[in-house]
């Protein structure tokens, strides 16, 4: 009987562990992301997206390759347990939308306008020595 109780406790512990590790929050997208948009009419485009939480909501901006803000990311929506982000931004006078899926804590994949594949990596803060 003790072996059965021990086995039951181990199985329940595994379920609890799997459940807690699967949870995410809006904080998962916070930070800087270097995103490459592939095969655009102008070739591959590299943009930096910066997401931060303001007043409890996720907001964002798009930086050009020189680090200059070129657009705000509007209408940000997180779905599928906060592992997918939708947003709108402007680039070269075009209204665009982006969808990013969280692959792991430092990588995203998605598309722009459902036409151009995109992938990105989180930009880690550089340590000061």
Number of C-alpha atoms within 10 A of each C-alpha: 6 7 8 9 9 11 12 11 11 12 11 12 12 10 10 11 11 11 10 9 8 8 10 13 11 19 13 15 29 17 16 21 22 18 22 19 21 18 13 12 8 7 9 14 15 17 20 23 24 21 20 17 14 9 7 8 11 19 19 24 18 22 19 15 13 8 10 11 14 16 17 17 22 16 14 18 16 19 11 9 11 17 20 20 19 19 19 19 20 15 12 8 7 8 10 15 18 20 21 23 22 18 15 11 11 14 18 23 19 22 19 19 13 12 11 16 19 23 20 24 18 19 16 10 8 6 5 4 3
